[in-house]
Amino acid sequence: MQEVPNLILIGPMGAGKSTIGRLLAAEMSRDFHDSDHEIQARCGADIPWIFDVEGEQGFRDRESAMIEELVGRQSVVIATGGGAVLREENRCLIREGGTVVYLFTTVEQQLKRTARDRNRPLLQRPDREQVLRDMFALRDPLYRATADLVIRTDRRGPRAVVNDIIRRVQRLVDP
Ligand code: SKM
């Protein structure tokens, strides 16, 4: 039987990777793995605690190990953390690990979607908008260089995004 590649979602905080990934996996009858959730479950602590105690570097080391583990699975949907593309080694693992979908969103949408979220240590600052704009400038080219497909998630609901992903992934396989 032909092997079905993993589907790997990349993109910034607030792009909807977890919600869309869960829906997409259900729609395609695949298992879903969320890198941030699995890191927290494995560590027995939440992301702010990991940043406090181990620093961002400690979190990134855990993230790289988790990405390596997840991309080794078969036919699953994976949501990665927003900073997963920062390391070259992660970008290689992600590119080689399956079909990669960049969930693009605007900084305005990110601001709305992350407004009350206390689980994102990099955004617990008064200048959140500037932080998100700086992240966008640095990371958007990395997401694009890693992805097979770019899909917009602003101005439409998760169900429409999921249908679009399925249609466009199918076109990659069978043009
Ligand atoms: O992985 C978490 C963590 O809060 C760091 C992060 C980032 O660097 O954009 C995004 C989240 O998914």
Backbone and ligand atoms as CSV (ligand in chain L), in Angstrom:
chain,resi,resn,atom,element,x,y,z
A,1,MET,N,N,0.832,-1.193,0.000
A,1,MET,CA,C,0.000,0.000,0.000
A,1,MET,C,C,0.875,1.253,0.000
A,2,GLN,N,N,0.443,2.284,-0.720
A,2,GLN,CA,C,1.231,3.515,-0.788
A,2,GLN,C,C,1.216,4.241,0.560
A,3,GLU,N,N,2.413,4.730,0.960
A,3,GLU,CA,C,2.510,5.443,2.228
A,3,GLU,C,C,1.934,6.856,2.094
A,4,VAL,N,N,1.139,7.274,3.066
A,4,VAL,CA,C,0.560,8.629,3.016
A,4,VAL,C,C,1.453,9.549,3.828
A,5,PRO,N,N,1.944,10.652,3.218
A,5,PRO,CA,C,2.854,11.520,3.987
A,5,PRO,C,C,2.153,12.205,5.157
A,6,ASN,N,N,2.945,12.544,6.178
A,6,ASN,CA,C,2.422,13.377,7.264
A,6,ASN,C,C,2.013,14.731,6.711
A,7,LEU,N,N,1.081,15.379,7.407
A,7,LEU,CA,C,0.741,16.773,7.094
A,7,LEU,C,C,1.229,17.616,8.252
A,8,ILE,N,N,2.107,18.573,7.968
A,8,ILE,CA,C,2.736,19.344,9.038
A,8,ILE,C,C,2.333,20.812,8.910
A,9,LEU,N,N,1.703,21.334,9.968
A,9,LEU,CA,C,1.257,22.724,9.951
A,9,LEU,C,C,2.302,23.598,10.624
A,10,ILE,N,N,2.691,24.662,9.921
A,10,ILE,CA,C,3.611,25.638,10.502
A,10,ILE,C,C,2.943,27.008,10.414
A,11,GLY,N,N,3.456,27.959,11.200
A,11,GLY,CA,C,2.882,29.305,11.176
A,11,GLY,C,C,2.945,29.903,12.563
A,12,PRO,N,N,2.594,31.189,12.647
A,12,PRO,CA,C,2.784,31.910,13.907
A,12,PRO,C,C,1.702,31.622,14.936
A,13,MET,N,N,1.935,32.106,16.144
A,13,MET,CA,C,0.932,32.031,17.205
A,13,MET,C,C,-0.340,32.720,16.730
A,14,GLY,N,N,-1.472,32.084,16.986
A,14,GLY,CA,C,-2.739,32.700,16.621
A,14,GLY,C,C,-3.161,32.436,15.182
A,15,ALA,N,N,-2.419,31.602,14.465
A,15,ALA,CA,C,-2.824,31.267,13.082
A,15,ALA,C,C,-3.914,30.195,13.083
A,16,GLY,N,N,-4.077,29.513,14.216
A,16,GLY,CA,C,-5.117,28.478,14.301
A,16,GLY,C,C,-4.590,27.071,14.071
A,17,LYS,N,N,-3.298,26.852,14.270
A,17,LYS,CA,C,-2.703,25.541,13.951
A,17,LYS,C,C,-3.361,24.401,14.746
A,18,SER,N,N,-3.620,24.629,16.040
A,18,SER,CA,C,-4.186,23.551,16.863
A,18,SER,C,C,-5.626,23.251,16.457
A,19,THR,N,N,-6.437,24.284,16.325
A,19,THR,CA,C,-7.847,24.087,15.961
A,19,THR,C,C,-7.956,23.463,14.574
A,20,ILE,N,N,-7.221,24.030,13.633
A,20,ILE,CA,C,-7.298,23.545,12.250
A,20,ILE,C,C,-6.708,22.140,12.157
A,21,GLY,N,N,-5.611,21.915,12.873
A,21,GLY,CA,C,-4.977,20.586,12.849
A,21,GLY,C,C,-5.905,19.499,13.373
A,22,ARG,N,N,-6.615,19.815,14.464
A,22,ARG,CA,C,-7.527,18.816,15.051
A,22,ARG,C,C,-8.652,18.495,14.078
A,23,LEU,N,N,-9.216,19.549,13.485
A,23,LEU,CA,C,-10.327,19.365,12.521
A,23,LEU,C,C,-9.858,18.602,11.282
A,24,LEU,N,N,-8.685,19.000,10.804
A,24,LEU,CA,C,-8.124,18.387,9.595
A,24,LEU,C,C,-7.883,16.887,9.816
A,25,ALA,N,N,-7.325,16.575,10.982
A,25,ALA,CA,C,-7.041,15.173,11.298
A,25,ALA,C,C,-8.343,14.370,11.360
A,26,ALA,N,N,-9.376,14.948,11.991
A,26,ALA,CA,C,-10.664,14.241,12.093
A,26,ALA,C,C,-11.235,14.020,10.703
A,27,GLU,N,N,-11.164,15.054,9.887
A,27,GLU,CA,C,-11.712,14.989,8.525
A,27,GLU,C,C,-10.993,13.925,7.694
A,28,MET,N,N,-9.687,13.756,7.914
A,28,MET,CA,C,-8.893,12.814,7.119
A,28,MET,C,C,-8.687,11.485,7.836
A,29,SER,N,N,-9.364,11.304,8.979
A,29,SER,CA,C,-9.225,10.079,9.789
A,29,SER,C,C,-7.763,9.772,10.105
A,30,ARG,N,N,-7.059,10.813,10.555
A,30,ARG,CA,C,-5.655,10.618,10.954
A,30,ARG,C,C,-5.504,10.993,12.425
A,31,ASP,N,N,-4.402,10.583,13.037
A,31,ASP,CA,C,-4.098,11.024,14.395
A,31,ASP,C,C,-3.538,12.441,14.332
A,32,PHE,N,N,-3.773,13.187,15.426
A,32,PHE,CA,C,-3.291,14.562,15.496
A,32,PHE,C,C,-2.301,14.706,16.650
A,33,HIS,N,N,-1.183,15.380,16.393
A,33,HIS,CA,C,-0.195,15.657,17.448
A,33,HIS,C,C,0.149,17.134,17.431
A,34,ASP,N,N,0.056,17.744,18.610
A,34,ASP,CA,C,0.385,19.167,18.744
A,34,ASP,C,C,1.688,19.253,19.530
A,35,SER,N,N,2.724,19.772,18.886
A,35,SER,CA,C,4.058,19.773,19.487
A,35,SER,C,C,4.065,20.468,20.856
A,36,ASP,N,N,3.469,21.666,20.949
A,36,ASP,CA,C,3.449,22.381,22.246
A,36,ASP,C,C,2.777,21.532,23.324
A,37,HIS,N,N,1.631,20.920,22.987
A,37,HIS,CA,C,0.909,20.114,23.980
A,37,HIS,C,C,1.739,18.924,24.410
A,38,GLU,N,N,2.412,18.291,23.445
A,38,GLU,CA,C,3.177,17.083,23.786
A,38,GLU,C,C,4.402,17.433,24.629
A,39,ILE,N,N,5.005,18.583,24.349
A,39,ILE,CA,C,6.144,19.011,25.176
A,39,ILE,C,C,5.680,19.196,26.622
A,40,GLN,N,N,4.518,19.861,26.772
A,40,GLN,CA,C,4.000,20.112,28.128
A,40,GLN,C,C,3.641,18.807,28.828
A,41,ALA,N,N,3.004,17.895,28.094
A,41,ALA,CA,C,2.618,16.617,28.703
A,41,ALA,C,C,3.861,15.838,29.129
A,42,ARG,N,N,4.872,15.832,28.281
A,42,ARG,CA,C,6.103,15.076,28.546
A,42,ARG,C,C,6.833,15.663,29.751
A,43,CYS,N,N,6.826,16.983,29.834
A,43,CYS,CA,C,7.586,17.687,30.872
A,43,CYS,C,C,6.795,17.778,32.185
A,44,GLY,N,N,5.462,17.651,32.071
A,44,GLY,CA,C,4.623,17.802,33.263
A,44,GLY,C,C,4.567,19.244,33.735
A,45,ALA,N,N,4.804,20.180,32.831
A,45,ALA,CA,C,4.771,21.605,33.199
A,45,ALA,C,C,4.317,22.399,31.983
A,46,ASP,N,N,3.790,23.606,32.222
A,46,ASP,CA,C,3.333,24.391,31.070
A,46,ASP,C,C,4.493,25.201,30.454
A,47,ILE,N,N,4.218,25.780,29.295
A,47,ILE,CA,C,5.284,26.463,28.550
A,47,ILE,C,C,5.868,27.652,29.332
A,48,PRO,N,N,5.035,28.485,29.983
A,48,PRO,CA,C,5.651,29.571,30.768
A,48,PRO,C,C,6.623,29.053,31.827
A,49,TRP,N,N,6.292,27.937,32.454
A,49,TRP,CA,C,7.188,27.359,33.477
A,49,TRP,C,C,8.503,26.912,32.816
A,50,ILE,N,N,8.414,26.287,31.670
A,50,ILE,CA,C,9.640,25.819,30.989
A,50,ILE,C,C,10.521,27.019,30.624
A,51,PHE,N,N,9.899,28.096,30.113
A,51,PHE,CA,C,10.671,29.301,29.777
A,51,PHE,C,C,11.311,29.897,31.029
A,52,ASP,N,N,10.550,29.925,32.138
A,52,ASP,CA,C,11.078,30.504,33.390
A,52,ASP,C,C,12.282,29.731,33.902
A,53,VAL,N,N,12.137,28.424,33.913
A,53,VAL,CA,C,13.139,27.587,34.583
A,53,VAL,C,C,14.310,27.239,33.641
A,54,GLU,N,N,14.003,26.965,32.384
A,54,GLU,CA,C,15.055,26.481,31.466
A,54,GLU,C,C,15.454,27.528,30.431
A,55,GLY,N,N,14.719,28.639,30.395
A,55,GLY,CA,C,15.002,29.667,29.401
A,55,GLY,C,C,14.466,29.263,28.030
A,56,GLU,N,N,14.482,30.226,27.085
A,56,GLU,CA,C,13.979,29.908,25.743
A,56,GLU,C,C,14.813,28.790,25.112
A,57,GLN,N,N,16.126,28.828,25.372
A,57,GLN,CA,C,17.022,27.800,24.796
A,57,GLN,C,C,16.592,26.383,25.227
A,58,GLY,N,N,16.249,26.260,26.525
A,58,GLY,CA,C,15.806,24.958,27.043
A,58,GLY,C,C,14.534,24.510,26.353
A,59,PHE,N,N,13.601,25.454,26.170
A,59,PHE,CA,C,12.364,25.109,25.472
A,59,PHE,C,C,12.662,24.697,24.033
A,60,ARG,N,N,13.551,25.439,23.354
A,60,ARG,CA,C,13.862,25.128,21.941
A,60,ARG,C,C,14.517,23.755,21.803
A,61,ASP,N,N,15.325,23.369,22.797
A,61,ASP,CA,C,15.929,22.029,22.749
A,61,ASP,C,C,14.837,20.953,22.857
A,62,ARG,N,N,13.900,21.181,23.785
A,62,ARG,CA,C,12.784,20.226,23.910
A,62,ARG,C,C,11.964,20.188,22.614
A,63,GLU,N,N,11.786,21.376,22.020
A,63,GLU,CA,C,10.985,21.465,20.791
A,63,GLU,C,C,11.652,20.701,19.644
A,64,SER,N,N,12.982,20.863,19.505
A,64,SER,CA,C,13.687,20.157,18.423
A,64,SER,C,C,13.555,18.636,18.599
A,65,ALA,N,N,13.699,18.178,19.849
A,65,ALA,CA,C,13.585,16.731,20.110
A,65,ALA,C,C,12.169,16.247,19.796
A,66,MET,N,N,11.168,17.068,20.140
A,66,MET,CA,C,9.775,16.667,19.892
A,66,MET,C,C,9.478,16.632,18.398
A,67,ILE,N,N,9.994,17.622,17.656
A,67,ILE,CA,C,9.755,17.631,16.204
A,67,ILE,C,C,10.368,16.389,15.569
A,68,GLU,N,N,11.583,16.070,15.998
A,68,GLU,CA,C,12.241,14.876,15.443
A,68,GLU,C,C,11.383,13.633,15.695
A,69,GLU,N,N,10.847,13.559,16.905
A,69,GLU,CA,C,10.020,12.390,17.249
A,69,GLU,C,C,8.720,12.377,16.419
A,70,LEU,N,N,8.066,13.521,16.334
A,70,LEU,CA,C,6.750,13.544,15.663
A,70,LEU,C,C,6.853,13.293,14.169
A,71,VAL,N,N,7.868,13.867,13.518
A,71,VAL,CA,C,7.949,13.658,12.064
A,71,VAL,C,C,8.327,12.217,11.717
A,72,GLY,N,N,8.766,11.476,12.723
A,72,GLY,CA,C,9.072,10.055,12.503
A,72,GLY,C,C,7.831,9.174,12.487
A,73,ARG,N,N,6.668,9.749,12.847
A,73,ARG,CA,C,5.416,8.980,12.796
A,73,ARG,C,C,4.958,8.862,11.341
A,74,GLN,N,N,3.880,8.118,11.149
A,74,GLN,CA,C,3.387,7.881,9.786
A,74,GLN,C,C,1.959,8.379,9.622
A,75,SER,N,N,1.713,9.108,8.564
A,75,SER,CA,C,0.344,9.506,8.168
A,75,SER,C,C,-0.398,10.289,9.239
A,76,VAL,N,N,0.290,11.127,9.982
A,76,VAL,CA,C,-0.376,11.900,11.028
A,76,VAL,C,C,-0.427,13.386,10.640
A,77,VAL,N,N,-1.243,14.131,11.361
A,77,VAL,CA,C,-1.255,15.593,11.230
A,77,VAL,C,C,-0.507,16.157,12.437
A,78,ILE,N,N,0.422,17.071,12.164
A,78,ILE,CA,C,1.258,17.631,13.234
A,78,ILE,C,C,1.115,19.160,13.235
A,79,ALA,N,N,0.840,19.740,14.415
A,79,ALA,CA,C,0.902,21.205,14.560
A,79,ALA,C,C,2.198,21.531,15.282
A,80,THR,N,N,2.991,22.410,14.698
A,80,THR,CA,C,4.270,22.781,15.316
A,80,THR,C,C,4.110,24.095,16.091
A,81,GLY,N,N,5.041,24.388,16.974
A,81,GLY,CA,C,5.031,25.674,17.683
A,81,GLY,C,C,5.416,26.800,16.723
A,82,GLY,N,N,5.023,28.029,17.078
A,82,GLY,CA,C,5.260,29.169,16.191
A,82,GLY,C,C,6.730,29.418,15.872
A,83,GLY,N,N,7.629,29.018,16.794
A,83,GLY,CA,C,9.049,29.267,16.580
A,83,GLY,C,C,9.817,28.059,16.057
A,84,ALA,N,N,9.078,27.035,15.648
A,84,ALA,CA,C,9.739,25.781,15.234
A,84,ALA,C,C,10.665,25.968,14.032
A,85,VAL,N,N,10.384,26.980,13.211
A,85,VAL,CA,C,11.195,27.155,11.993
A,85,VAL,C,C,12.488,27.929,12.250
A,86,LEU,N,N,12.699,28.381,13.483
A,86,LEU,CA,C,13.881,29.216,13.740
A,86,LEU,C,C,15.180,28.452,13.541
A,87,ARG,N,N,15.182,27.168,13.898
A,87,ARG,CA,C,16.420,26.384,13.758
A,87,ARG,C,C,16.460,25.681,12.404
A,88,GLU,N,N,17.608,25.788,11.778
A,88,GLU,CA,C,17.807,25.136,10.471
A,88,GLU,C,C,17.540,23.626,10.571
A,89,GLU,N,N,18.010,23.012,11.664
A,89,GLU,CA,C,17.819,21.553,11.819
A,89,GLU,C,C,16.323,21.209,11.855
A,90,ASN,N,N,15.512,22.067,12.496
A,90,ASN,CA,C,14.062,21.809,12.531
A,90,ASN,C,C,13.461,21.966,11.136
A,91,ARG,N,N,13.912,23.006,10.425
A,91,ARG,CA,C,13.348,23.234,9.081
A,91,ARG,C,C,13.616,22.028,8.182
A,92,CYS,N,N,14.805,21.450,8.299
A,92,CYS,CA,C,15.132,20.257,7.493
A,92,CYS,C,C,14.231,19.093,7.888
A,93,LEU,N,N,14.100,18.876,9.207
A,93,LEU,CA,C,13.257,17.762,9.675
A,93,LEU,C,C,11.823,17.928,9.180
A,94,ILE,N,N,11.325,19.167,9.267
A,94,ILE,CA,C,9.935,19.432,8.876
A,94,ILE,C,C,9.768,19.199,7.371
A,95,ARG,N,N,10.710,19.753,6.576
A,95,ARG,CA,C,10.610,19.600,5.118
A,95,ARG,C,C,10.651,18.130,4.711
A,96,GLU,N,N,11.509,17.381,5.376
A,96,GLU,CA,C,11.650,15.962,5.006
A,96,GLU,C,C,10.566,15.095,5.629
A,97,GLY,N,N,9.824,15.683,6.605
A,97,GLY,CA,C,8.886,14.867,7.385
A,97,GLY,C,C,7.503,14.750,6.814
A,98,GLY,N,N,7.210,15.462,5.734
A,98,GLY,CA,C,5.862,15.358,5.174
A,98,GLY,C,C,5.518,16.537,4.289
A,99,THR,N,N,4.230,16.698,4.021
A,99,THR,CA,C,3.738,17.844,3.258
A,99,THR,C,C,3.538,18.990,4.252
A,100,VAL,N,N,4.139,20.131,3.937
A,100,VAL,CA,C,4.184,21.225,4.912
A,100,VAL,C,C,3.251,22.357,4.485
A,101,VAL,N,N,2.356,22.737,5.390
A,101,VAL,CA,C,1.374,23.780,5.110
A,101,VAL,C,C,1.631,24.967,6.034
A,102,TYR,N,N,1.890,26.124,5.445
A,102,TYR,CA,C,2.073,27.359,6.211
A,102,TYR,C,C,0.710,28.019,6.372
A,103,LEU,N,N,0.237,28.102,7.610
A,103,LEU,CA,C,-1.014,28.809,7.890
A,103,LEU,C,C,-0.681,30.283,8.108
A,104,PHE,N,N,-0.948,31.059,7.087
A,104,PHE,CA,C,-0.612,32.487,7.114
A,104,PHE,C,C,-1.722,33.269,7.791
A,105,THR,N,N,-1.332,34.206,8.644
A,105,THR,CA,C,-2.323,35.133,9.179
A,105,THR,C,C,-1.687,36.503,9.364
A,106,THR,N,N,-2.517,37.504,9.545
A,106,THR,CA,C,-1.993,38.867,9.712
A,106,THR,C,C,-1.703,39.130,11.194
A,107,VAL,N,N,-0.867,40.129,11.441
A,107,VAL,CA,C,-0.563,40.521,12.820
A,107,VAL,C,C,-1.847,40.987,13.519
A,108,GLU,N,N,-2.747,41.637,12.779
A,108,GLU,CA,C,-4.007,42.110,13.378
A,108,GLU,C,C,-4.815,40.925,13.920
A,109,GLN,N,N,-4.892,39.844,13.125
A,109,GLN,CA,C,-5.608,38.635,13.580
A,109,GLN,C,C,-4.905,38.006,14.773
A,110,GLN,N,N,-3.586,37.966,14.711
A,110,GLN,CA,C,-2.819,37.384,15.827
A,110,GLN,C,C,-3.099,38.134,17.121
A,111,LEU,N,N,-3.142,39.473,17.011
A,111,LEU,CA,C,-3.395,40.293,18.206
A,111,LEU,C,C,-4.746,39.925,18.810
A,112,LYS,N,N,-5.762,39.762,17.952
A,112,LYS,CA,C,-7.100,39.412,18.458
A,112,LYS,C,C,-7.092,38.020,19.068
A,113,ARG,N,N,-6.488,37.069,18.352
A,113,ARG,CA,C,-6.595,35.673,18.790
A,113,ARG,C,C,-5.751,35.353,20.014
A,114,THR,N,N,-4.735,36.168,20.288
A,114,THR,CA,C,-3.854,35.863,21.424
A,114,THR,C,C,-4.074,36.831,22.590
A,115,ALA,N,N,-5.104,37.683,22.469
A,115,ALA,CA,C,-5.275,38.772,23.444
A,115,ALA,C,C,-5.317,38.292,24.892
A,116,ARG,N,N,-6.051,37.210,25.152
A,116,ARG,CA,C,-6.207,36.784,26.550
A,116,ARG,C,C,-5.388,35.543,26.891
A,117,ASP,N,N,-4.485,35.168,26.003
A,117,ASP,CA,C,-3.724,33.925,26.181
A,117,ASP,C,C,-2.508,34.167,27.075
A,118,ARG,N,N,-2.489,33.502,28.215
A,118,ARG,CA,C,-1.362,33.686,29.153
A,118,ARG,C,C,-0.315,32.572,29.002
A,119,ASN,N,N,-0.520,31.693,28.024
A,119,ASN,CA,C,0.381,30.537,27.898
A,119,ASN,C,C,1.491,30.784,26.872
A,120,ARG,N,N,1.670,32.062,26.479
A,120,ARG,CA,C,2.678,32.372,25.451
A,120,ARG,C,C,3.661,33.374,26.033
A,121,PRO,N,N,4.726,32.884,26.648
A,121,PRO,CA,C,5.637,33.775,27.381
A,121,PRO,C,C,6.214,34.904,26.536
A,122,LEU,N,N,6.431,34.679,25.239
A,122,LEU,CA,C,7.052,35.720,24.417
A,122,LEU,C,C,6.114,36.908,24.188
A,123,LEU,N,N,4.817,36.707,24.500
A,123,LEU,CA,C,3.855,37.798,24.271
A,123,LEU,C,C,3.403,38.481,25.555
A,124,GLN,N,N,3.955,38.090,26.695
A,124,GLN,CA,C,3.537,38.714,27.960
A,124,GLN,C,C,4.301,40.020,28.170
A,125,ARG,N,N,4.085,40.960,27.253
A,125,ARG,CA,C,4.765,42.252,27.322
A,125,ARG,C,C,3.805,43.338,26.835
A,126,PRO,N,N,4.063,44.568,27.242
A,126,PRO,CA,C,3.137,45.627,26.827
A,126,PRO,C,C,3.211,45.928,25.322
A,127,ASP,N,N,4.375,45.651,24.694
A,127,ASP,CA,C,4.531,45.976,23.266
A,127,ASP,C,C,4.284,44.751,22.383
A,128,ARG,N,N,3.180,44.032,22.679
A,128,ARG,CA,C,2.885,42.790,21.938
A,128,ARG,C,C,2.842,42.994,20.421
A,129,GLU,N,N,2.244,44.108,20.004
A,129,GLU,CA,C,2.100,44.309,18.562
A,129,GLU,C,C,3.475,44.391,17.896
A,130,GLN,N,N,4.399,45.142,18.514
A,130,GLN,CA,C,5.730,45.278,17.921
A,130,GLN,C,C,6.460,43.938,17.925
A,131,VAL,N,N,6.284,43.168,19.026
A,131,VAL,CA,C,6.912,41.839,19.094
A,131,VAL,C,C,6.409,40.976,17.933
A,132,LEU,N,N,5.093,41.009,17.711
A,132,LEU,CA,C,4.526,40.188,16.624
A,132,LEU,C,C,5.003,40.667,15.253
A,133,ARG,N,N,5.132,41.984,15.105
A,133,ARG,CA,C,5.614,42.504,13.806
A,133,ARG,C,C,7.071,42.093,13.565
A,134,ASP,N,N,7.895,42.166,14.609
A,134,ASP,CA,C,9.300,41.751,14.459
A,134,ASP,C,C,9.389,40.253,14.145
A,135,MET,N,N,8.552,39.465,14.848
A,135,MET,CA,C,8.551,38.020,14.580
A,135,MET,C,C,8.143,37.749,13.136
A,136,PHE,N,N,7.115,38.484,12.669
A,136,PHE,CA,C,6.644,38.286,11.300
A,136,PHE,C,C,7.776,38.551,10.309
A,137,ALA,N,N,8.498,39.658,10.520
A,137,ALA,CA,C,9.575,40.032,9.587
A,137,ALA,C,C,10.648,38.948,9.533
A,138,LEU,N,N,10.964,38.382,10.684
A,138,LEU,CA,C,12.008,37.360,10.733
A,138,LEU,C,C,11.509,35.999,10.229
A,139,ARG,N,N,10.275,35.660,10.619
A,139,ARG,CA,C,9.835,34.279,10.418
A,139,ARG,C,C,9.056,34.018,9.132
A,140,ASP,N,N,8.349,35.041,8.624
A,140,ASP,CA,C,7.541,34.792,7.411
A,140,ASP,C,C,8.392,34.186,6.277
A,141,PRO,N,N,9.612,34.715,6.025
A,141,PRO,CA,C,10.428,34.091,4.962
A,141,PRO,C,C,10.828,32.646,5.300
A,142,LEU,N,N,10.990,32.355,6.597
A,142,LEU,CA,C,11.373,30.985,6.990
A,142,LEU,C,C,10.195,30.025,6.802
A,143,TYR,N,N,8.993,30.486,7.182
A,143,TYR,CA,C,7.801,29.640,6.953
A,143,TYR,C,C,7.658,29.359,5.458
A,144,ARG,N,N,7.818,30.424,4.657
A,144,ARG,CA,C,7.624,30.253,3.207
A,144,ARG,C,C,8.662,29.308,2.605
A,145,ALA,N,N,9.912,29.420,3.102
A,145,ALA,CA,C,10.982,28.572,2.551
A,145,ALA,C,C,10.794,27.110,2.953
A,146,THR,N,N,10.034,26.874,4.018
A,146,THR,CA,C,9.863,25.509,4.526
A,146,THR,C,C,8.614,24.838,3.944
A,147,ALA,N,N,7.631,25.667,3.529
A,147,ALA,CA,C,6.304,25.136,3.186
A,147,ALA,C,C,6.171,24.665,1.739
A,148,ASP,N,N,5.295,23.673,1.552
A,148,ASP,CA,C,4.861,23.286,0.200
A,148,ASP,C,C,3.674,24.146,-0.234
A,149,LEU,N,N,2.865,24.551,0.753
A,149,LEU,CA,C,1.650,25.328,0.464
A,149,LEU,C,C,1.504,26.461,1.462
A,150,VAL,N,N,0.989,27.591,1.003
A,150,VAL,CA,C,0.669,28.704,1.909
A,150,VAL,C,C,-0.846,28.888,1.878
A,151,ILE,N,N,-1.481,28.857,3.065
A,151,ILE,CA,C,-2.933,28.978,3.127
A,151,ILE,C,C,-3.298,30.108,4.094
A,152,ARG,N,N,-4.148,31.018,3.657
A,152,ARG,CA,C,-4.565,32.140,4.529
A,152,ARG,C,C,-5.608,31.661,5.524
A,153,THR,N,N,-5.464,32.101,6.767
A,153,THR,CA,C,-6.458,31.694,7.772
A,153,THR,C,C,-7.226,32.888,8.319
A,154,ASP,N,N,-6.892,34.111,7.842
A,154,ASP,CA,C,-7.657,35.255,8.333
A,154,ASP,C,C,-8.930,35.400,7.490
A,155,ARG,N,N,-9.921,36.032,8.064
A,155,ARG,CA,C,-11.200,36.338,7.393
A,155,ARG,C,C,-12.003,35.102,6.984
A,156,ARG,N,N,-11.686,33.938,7.559
A,156,ARG,CA,C,-12.577,32.793,7.318
A,156,ARG,C,C,-12.424,31.785,8.446
A,157,GLY,N,N,-13.430,30.939,8.590
A,157,GLY,CA,C,-13.468,30.003,9.715
A,157,GLY,C,C,-12.612,28.774,9.463
A,158,PRO,N,N,-12.346,28.005,10.536
A,158,PRO,CA,C,-11.482,26.826,10.428
A,158,PRO,C,C,-11.984,25.767,9.449
A,159,ARG,N,N,-13.307,25.622,9.363
A,159,ARG,CA,C,-13.862,24.585,8.469
A,159,ARG,C,C,-13.491,24.912,7.004
A,160,ALA,N,N,-13.607,26.185,6.621
A,160,ALA,CA,C,-13.269,26.591,5.240
A,160,ALA,C,C,-11.776,26.393,4.989
A,161,VAL,N,N,-10.964,26.678,6.011
A,161,VAL,CA,C,-9.507,26.504,5.859
A,161,VAL,C,C,-9.183,25.022,5.657
A,162,VAL,N,N,-9.836,24.175,6.459
A,162,VAL,CA,C,-9.582,22.729,6.361
A,162,VAL,C,C,-9.949,22.219,4.961
A,163,ASN,N,N,-11.098,22.647,4.447
A,163,ASN,CA,C,-11.506,22.201,3.106
A,163,ASN,C,C,-10.493,22.648,2.053
A,164,ASP,N,N,-9.984,23.871,2.226
A,164,ASP,CA,C,-8.995,24.403,1.287
A,164,ASP,C,C,-7.704,23.580,1.353
A,165,ILE,N,N,-7.281,23.246,2.563
A,165,ILE,CA,C,-6.040,22.451,2.706
A,165,ILE,C,C,-6.214,21.099,2.009
A,166,ILE,N,N,-7.338,20.447,2.275
A,166,ILE,CA,C,-7.550,19.111,1.690
A,166,ILE,C,C,-7.534,19.203,0.161
A,167,ARG,N,N,-8.217,20.236,-0.374
A,167,ARG,CA,C,-8.274,20.398,-1.837
A,167,ARG,C,C,-6.870,20.629,-2.406
A,168,ARG,N,N,-6.098,21.485,-1.727
A,168,ARG,CA,C,-4.791,21.846,-2.302
A,168,ARG,C,C,-3.743,20.760,-2.099
A,169,VAL,N,N,-3.847,20.011,-1.002
A,169,VAL,CA,C,-2.915,18.892,-0.807
A,169,VAL,C,C,-3.206,17.816,-1.862
A,170,GLN,N,N,-4.490,17.598,-2.119
A,170,GLN,CA,C,-4.883,16.619,-3.136
A,170,GLN,C,C,-4.306,17.003,-4.495
A,171,ARG,N,N,-4.326,18.296,-4.802
A,171,ARG,CA,C,-3.803,18.779,-6.088
A,171,ARG,C,C,-2.292,18.575,-6.205
A,172,LEU,N,N,-1.609,18.636,-5.059
A,172,LEU,CA,C,-0.155,18.384,-5.074
A,172,LEU,C,C,0.127,16.942,-5.456
A,173,VAL,N,N,-0.726,16.039,-4.912
A,173,VAL,CA,C,-0.526,14.607,-5.135
A,173,VAL,C,C,-0.965,14.223,-6.546
A,174,ASP,N,N,-2.106,14.834,-6.975
A,174,ASP,CA,C,-2.715,14.437,-8.241
A,174,ASP,C,C,-3.076,15.712,-9.023
A,175,PRO,N,N,-2.091,16.353,-9.681
A,175,PRO,CA,C,-2.308,17.713,-10.225
A,175,PRO,C,C,-3.314,17.786,-11.391
L,1,SKM,O1,O,5.908,27.104,21.036
L,1,SKM,C1,C,5.148,28.082,21.711
L,1,SKM,C2,C,6.050,29.019,22.461
L,1,SKM,O2,O,5.228,29.890,23.220
L,1,SKM,C3,C,6.962,29.823,21.538
L,1,SKM,C4,C,6.286,30.252,20.282
L,1,SKM,C5,C,6.985,31.168,19.373
L,1,SKM,O3,O,8.201,31.319,19.483
L,1,SKM,O4,O,6.312,31.754,18.482
L,1,SKM,C6,C,5.045,29.804,19.924
L,1,SKM,C7,C,4.261,28.838,20.731
L,1,SKM,O5,O,3.590,27.947,19.863
